[in-house]
Amino acid sequence: MPIKNLAANRMADFRRVLKRAGLDGYVTVDRLEQRYLSGIDLNDGEAVFFITPAKGYCLTKRLIASKMVPAAKFLKTEIVPYGGMLEGTLNKIKKLGLKRVAFDPALIDWERGNALQQAGLCHAAGLIGEMRMAKYPDEVAKLRKACQMAWHSFEEVKPLIKTGMTEDEVRILMALAMHKRGADSIPFNIVCFGENTADAHHTPSKTRKLKAEEAVLMDFGCYYEGYTSDMTRSWWHGKKEPAEYTKIWNIVDQARKAGVKALRAGVSAGAVDAAARDVIEKAGYGKEFFHTTGHGIGLQEHDRPILRAGAPDVLEENYVVTIEPGIYFDGRWGIRLEDSFLVTQKGSKKLTQK
């Protein structure tokens, strides 16, 4: 069954956000914000969106106008000369006599941001960013699909991993498996052998071959209709798994379970981090866990909220976050276990199976 696009609902909800903020309008050139509000995938520089509490406008060039047809009921497309999108937006603001129009300075280049500021627009950070943390049903469906693609791909590829293969060969197998299942693109696809598993964001090597007895770590995800998945698996390749590796794997797994147990609406991001980190610190490996416990996923593979020590963000229903504790021994091996979860009122639902 096709997934219903709820972009019109998001646009209507954002107009209410503007009204509550006392703003006459909002200008965005950010492609992720534009995708969120319209459901349409645009490249950087293809359009300027101008939203008021009453109406939404897309100022773009003729070449792009046909792409905007699916959003025509809630976003009026106006064609302007090439290079004149920002000027056209400012002229519209002036023509409508709007006084308090904002933009997010973190999501625009200096030249265009300066032009908006010189024209009298004010700053408003995170208006859409705040909205994006709680996912609408169509977003949850796409995230679940992306997570299932990644999980099924790993189930296919893991048995194919053999001694003598390079990290890059395994990376290619994973990419092909995810694309075969309908992935739009592969934002990251980390494959690590042996000592490289201690490098949290290792780049797969074309020459490093898998040995008969050593650690393996894979961290991967894929985009499906604009939304990403994220999962990590660690295991020992061979029949002689060292007792120390087994011990550390179980500690990381206990930390993962503790983080998952803490997940629910109303809990702070910092509290979830503390639940997982406490397990590792009590086991004596606090210094070897040097990254956050997790992060939000959605239109980006690393998004808000960030599950880090002291983070004030309070989790709400329909946030989608990862839990990914890890322990790493430089020059030897590392272990990270990661799954993605939908936050609910009473707990969470795992989107990456097993």
ZAKENU-476094 format. One line per 3 residues: number of its first residue (from 1); their letters; for each residue x, y, z of C-alpha. Coordinates in pm, 1 decimal. Layout:
N
NUM = a = X/Y/Z; ...
% end
This chain:
354
1 = mpi = 0.0/0.0/0.0; 145.0/340.8/-96.8; 252.4/560.8/191.5
4 = knl = 35.0/870.2/216.0; 239.4/1188.5/200.0; 148.5/1414.8/491.2
7 = aan = 350.3/1716.5/372.1; 31.1/1925.1/354.6; -26.2/1854.7/723.2
10 = rma = 329.7/1957.5/807.0; 290.2/2278.8/610.7; -33.9/2359.8/794.3
13 = dfr = 127.8/2280.8/1129.1; 426.6/2500.2/1044.2; 197.8/2792.9/961.6
16 = rvl = 55.5/2759.0/1311.5; 412.6/2761.2/1448.4; 472.6/3092.0/1269.3
19 = kra = 155.6/3238.6/1408.4; 243.6/3138.5/1765.1; 592.5/3284.8/1717.6
22 = gld = 444.3/3617.6/1610.3; 608.0/3597.8/1267.0; 461.6/3726.9/942.1
25 = gyv = 667.6/3481.0/739.6; 968.0/3250.4/708.6; 1219.5/3208.1/426.5
28 = tvd = 1417.2/2889.2/371.2; 1665.8/2777.7/106.5; 1757.5/2460.0/294.5
31 = rle = 1678.6/2147.1/90.3; 1594.5/1935.1/396.7; 1346.6/2192.5/526.5
34 = qry = 1201.6/2217.8/177.1; 1164.5/1841.0/151.6; 1002.7/1828.1/493.3
37 = lsg = 745.2/2095.2/409.0; 669.6/1987.6/52.1; 751.9/1617.0/28.3
40 = idl = 956.6/1696.7/-282.6; 1329.4/1634.4/-317.2; 1504.9/1947.9/-442.6
43 = ndg = 1873.2/2015.5/-486.9; 2053.2/2307.7/-324.9; 1977.9/2633.2/-501.0
46 = eav = 1674.3/2512.1/-695.6; 1411.6/2704.6/-500.7; 1334.5/2951.5/-225.1
49 = ffi = 1036.7/2874.6/-1.7; 850.4/3163.6/156.1; 584.1/3065.0/409.2
52 = tpa = 334.8/3293.0/582.6; 73.1/3197.9/844.2; -181.0/3195.6/558.9
55 = kgy = 1.3/3067.0/251.1; 314.4/2900.9/114.5; 514.8/3004.6/-191.1
58 = clt = 788.8/2833.1/-389.9; 994.3/3072.4/-601.7; 1188.9/2877.6/-859.4
61 = krl = 1305.5/2863.0/-1220.5; 1090.6/2720.5/-1501.0; 1304.3/2405.5/-1521.7
64 = ias = 1197.5/2304.5/-1170.2; 832.5/2411.9/-1178.1; 702.0/2072.6/-1294.2
67 = kmv = 861.3/1901.4/-992.7; 643.4/2112.1/-762.9; 307.9/2000.0/-905.3
70 = paa = 241.5/1738.2/-629.1; 250.4/2019.9/-370.6; 34.2/2261.7/-569.7
73 = kfl = -261.7/2248.9/-327.2; -62.4/2393.6/-39.5; 242.7/2554.9/-200.1
76 = kte = 203.4/2804.9/-483.2; 485.0/2791.3/-736.9; 598.4/3118.7/-891.0
79 = ivp = 852.2/3119.2/-1172.4; 1121.4/3386.5/-1157.1; 1421.9/3457.7/-1382.3
82 = ygg = 1729.5/3242.1/-1325.5; 1926.2/3382.8/-1032.0; 1631.2/3593.1/-918.2
85 = mle = 1472.4/3364.6/-659.1; 1593.8/3554.7/-354.2; 1521.6/3892.9/-512.1
88 = gtl = 1175.0/3771.2/-604.4; 1115.6/3660.0/-247.1; 1218.0/3997.3/-106.9
91 = nki = 994.7/4175.4/-358.8; 701.1/3958.6/-250.9; 763.4/4034.2/116.4
94 = kkl = 769.9/4406.5/33.9; 458.5/4385.0/-184.7; 265.7/4205.5/91.5
97 = glk = 379.0/4467.1/343.9; 508.3/4208.5/590.4; 713.8/4342.6/879.9
100 = rva = 842.1/4047.0/1079.1; 982.8/3780.5/846.0; 1252.7/3538.6/964.7
103 = fdp = 1515.9/3294.7/841.0; 1745.0/3046.4/1016.3; 2102.9/3182.3/990.9
106 = ali = 2249.8/2834.3/1049.0; 2085.7/2699.8/732.2; 2196.6/2954.1/472.6
109 = dwe = 2526.6/3067.8/321.0; 2675.2/3400.7/427.2; 2601.0/3587.7/104.0
112 = rgn = 2229.4/3509.0/93.8; 2194.6/3535.4/470.0; 2352.2/3877.9/463.0
115 = alq = 2116.8/3985.8/184.2; 1815.7/3876.4/389.2; 1945.5/4051.0/697.3
118 = qag = 2016.2/4371.0/505.5; 1657.4/4356.6/380.6; 1534.0/4362.9/737.5
121 = lch = 1459.1/3995.4/800.3; 1518.9/3864.3/1151.1; 1672.3/3542.4/1284.5
124 = aag = 1463.6/3246.6/1402.6; 1664.4/2932.6/1471.1; 1525.4/2581.1/1479.9
127 = lig = 1157.8/2641.4/1404.0; 1140.7/2350.5/1161.3; 1421.0/2163.4/1337.7
130 = emr = 1202.8/2138.2/1647.1; 914.2/2004.8/1440.7; 1129.6/1746.6/1265.4
133 = mak = 1214.9/1557.6/1585.1; 863.2/1412.8/1626.2; 781.5/1209.0/1317.8
136 = ypd = 450.8/1204.0/1130.1; 304.3/862.3/1034.8; 437.6/878.3/678.1
139 = eva = 786.4/953.3/810.2; 769.7/660.8/1054.2; 662.8/431.2/769.7
142 = klr = 957.3/540.3/553.6; 1203.0/507.6/840.2; 1071.3/159.8/920.4
145 = kac = 1107.8/61.4/553.6; 1465.1/193.6/541.2; 1551.3/5.2/861.4
148 = qma = 1403.3/-317.2/725.3; 1601.9/-278.1/403.4; 1924.5/-244.5/599.8
151 = whs = 1845.5/-534.1/833.0; 1744.8/-777.1/555.2; 2053.3/-676.1/356.4
154 = fee = 2278.2/-757.8/651.4; 2104.5/-1094.8/696.1; 2185.7/-1167.5/331.8
157 = vkp = 2543.9/-1043.5/332.2; 2680.3/-1171.4/664.2; 2690.3/-1540.0/555.5
160 = lik = 2878.3/-1433.6/240.9; 3165.4/-1274.1/432.6; 3467.8/-1501.4/401.2
163 = tgm = 3832.7/-1499.1/507.1; 4040.4/-1317.3/247.0; 3775.2/-1067.0/139.8
166 = ted = 3864.4/-699.3/165.7; 3667.5/-444.5/364.5; 3571.5/-272.9/41.2
169 = evr = 3443.8/-594.9/-114.4; 3207.0/-642.1/178.7; 3104.3/-275.4/157.4
172 = ilm = 3008.1/-326.3/-208.2; 2804.8/-637.4/-123.2; 2610.3/-438.3/137.6
175 = ala = 2551.5/-147.9/-99.4; 2422.4/-380.9/-371.1; 2196.1/-564.0/-124.5
178 = mhk = 2040.2/-238.8/-2.6; 1996.4/-98.3/-353.1; 1838.8/-426.2/-463.3
181 = rga = 1575.4/-381.4/-194.8; 1485.8/-32.9/-312.5; 1728.8/201.4/-136.0
184 = dsi = 1760.5/542.0/-300.1; 2116.7/597.2/-180.5; 2371.6/478.4/75.8
187 = pfn = 2480.4/764.1/307.0; 2735.0/554.9/499.1; 2856.3/196.2/480.5
190 = ivc = 3139.1/123.5/725.2; 3315.1/-213.6/719.7; 3605.2/-275.4/959.4
193 = fge = 3831.1/-574.7/1023.8; 4063.6/-636.0/1316.7; 4235.0/-325.4/1451.1
196 = nta = 4018.0/-107.9/1227.5; 3711.4/-191.6/1438.8; 3858.9/40.9/1704.0
199 = dah = 3818.2/331.5/1458.9; 3459.2/440.8/1517.7; 3414.9/588.3/1167.3
202 = htp = 3668.1/391.0/964.5; 3684.8/419.6/584.7; 3677.1/68.1/429.8
205 = skt = 4009.6/-32.1/278.2; 4054.4/-180.2/-68.1; 4352.5/-382.5/54.3
208 = rkl = 4280.9/-484.9/415.6; 4176.1/-851.0/402.2; 3978.7/-1042.9/661.2
211 = kae = 4187.8/-1289.4/858.5; 4071.8/-1624.2/996.0; 4036.7/-1508.5/1358.8
214 = eav = 3957.5/-1141.8/1417.5; 3690.9/-884.7/1498.5; 3444.2/-745.1/1244.7
217 = lmd = 3231.5/-430.2/1276.8; 2977.6/-305.8/1023.1; 2784.5/24.2/1053.3
220 = fgc = 2545.1/93.0/767.0; 2221.6/253.1/655.7; 2026.8/351.1/348.7
223 = yye = 1786.7/620.9/233.3; 1432.0/534.7/132.4; 1221.5/821.0/-4.3
226 = gyt = 1436.7/1071.8/179.8; 1456.2/892.4/517.4; 1751.8/698.6/651.0
229 = sdm = 1823.6/388.4/856.9; 2120.2/326.5/1087.0; 2243.1/5.2/1249.4
232 = trs = 2571.5/-149.7/1363.5; 2676.7/-508.8/1422.9; 2997.8/-644.9/1577.0
235 = wwh = 3112.8/-1006.5/1595.2; 3416.3/-1232.9/1598.7; 3505.0/-1395.1/1267.8
238 = gkk = 3627.8/-1743.6/1348.7; 3576.1/-2031.6/1590.5; 3820.5/-1918.6/1860.6
241 = epa = 3656.7/-1607.2/2000.1; 3877.0/-1470.1/2282.9; 3722.1/-1464.0/2629.2
244 = eyt = 3800.0/-1092.6/2654.5; 3607.6/-1019.2/2332.0; 3307.9/-1214.0/2460.9
247 = kiw = 3322.3/-1025.8/2790.3; 3334.2/-683.1/2627.2; 3062.9/-773.9/2375.6
250 = niv = 2831.7/-868.8/2661.5; 2906.4/-543.7/2847.5; 2822.3/-340.8/2536.9
253 = dqa = 2507.0/-545.5/2489.0; 2403.8/-482.4/2850.0; 2463.2/-110.1/2797.4
256 = rka = 2252.6/-122.1/2480.9; 1969.5/-294.2/2668.7; 1992.1/-39.6/2952.2
259 = gvk = 1966.5/246.6/2703.8; 1668.2/84.9/2534.6; 1498.5/26.3/2870.3
262 = alr = 1532.6/396.5/2951.9; 1373.8/503.1/2621.4; 1024.6/646.1/2653.1
265 = agv = 840.6/973.5/2609.4; 911.0/1222.4/2887.7; 1269.7/1108.8/2955.2
268 = sag = 1561.0/1341.7/2879.2; 1817.5/1253.5/2614.1; 2083.3/1285.4/2885.0
271 = avd = 1907.9/1027.1/3103.4; 1912.2/771.6/2822.2; 2283.6/835.4/2770.2
274 = aaa = 2344.6/796.2/3143.6; 2158.7/463.6/3156.0; 2381.7/308.7/2890.9
277 = rdv = 2703.5/482.4/2996.3; 2661.3/379.8/3360.3; 2685.5/10.9/3265.0
280 = iek = 3014.4/61.9/3082.3; 3161.7/290.4/3347.4; 3077.5/48.1/3628.0
283 = agy = 3251.1/-225.7/3429.8; 3564.9/-8.3/3424.6; 3562.5/93.4/3056.5
286 = gke = 3428.9/447.9/3070.8; 3731.9/592.4/2891.1; 3684.9/344.0/2609.1
289 = ffh = 3330.3/469.5/2541.1; 3406.7/808.0/2388.6; 3101.8/895.4/2178.9
292 = ttg = 2734.0/963.4/2241.9; 2488.4/684.2/2318.3; 2277.9/771.7/2015.6
295 = hgi = 2108.7/1031.2/1798.3; 1794.7/1105.3/1606.8; 1747.6/987.5/1249.7
298 = glq = 1513.1/1110.0/981.1; 1599.9/1326.0/682.0; 1960.3/1305.4/809.1
301 = ehd = 2156.9/1010.0/946.8; 2266.6/1221.0/1246.2; 1989.4/1446.4/1365.0
304 = rpi = 1837.1/1583.2/1684.1; 1799.3/1483.5/1955.6; 2154.5/1380.8/2046.3
307 = lra = 2165.7/1129.6/2331.4; 2468.4/1268.0/2515.2; 2566.2/1341.0/2872.9
310 = gap = 2356.5/1623.0/3015.3; 2151.5/1677.0/2697.1; 1836.4/1871.7/2794.7
313 = dvl = 1610.6/1761.7/2507.0; 1312.8/1567.8/2643.3; 1210.5/1274.6/2425.0
316 = een = 856.8/1281.4/2291.9; 631.7/1023.6/2134.5; 727.6/946.0/1771.1
319 = yvv = 1088.8/1055.1/1800.3; 1312.1/805.4/1619.9; 1656.6/755.9/1773.7
322 = tie = 1947.7/514.0/1775.7; 2103.5/341.9/2074.8; 2469.7/261.4/2000.3
325 = pgi = 2708.9/217.0/2293.0; 3060.8/98.0/2217.8; 3395.2/7.2/2370.6
328 = yfd = 3716.9/48.7/2171.2; 4077.7/-55.7/2232.3; 4306.7/142.4/2005.3
331 = grw = 4520.3/-79.7/1782.9; 4334.3/-398.2/1883.2; 3958.8/-406.5/1826.2
334 = gir = 3633.3/-236.4/1914.2; 3268.4/-331.0/1959.4; 2957.9/-123.6/1887.1
337 = led = 2596.7/-243.5/1878.3; 2329.9/-18.7/1731.3; 1960.6/-30.2/1656.6
340 = sfl = 1699.3/233.3/1572.3; 1385.9/285.5/1781.4; 1053.0/463.2/1765.0
343 = vtq = 984.0/631.1/2099.4; 638.1/560.9/2244.8; 453.5/673.8/2557.5
346 = kgs = 538.1/352.3/2740.0; 877.6/269.9/2590.2; 996.6/211.8/2233.8
349 = kkl = 960.6/-8.9/1926.9; 1267.5/-145.1/1752.2; 1274.9/-64.8/1381.4
352 = tqk = 1590.5/-266.3/1307.2; 1508.4/-628.9/1382.4; 1735.3/-867.3/1576.4
% end
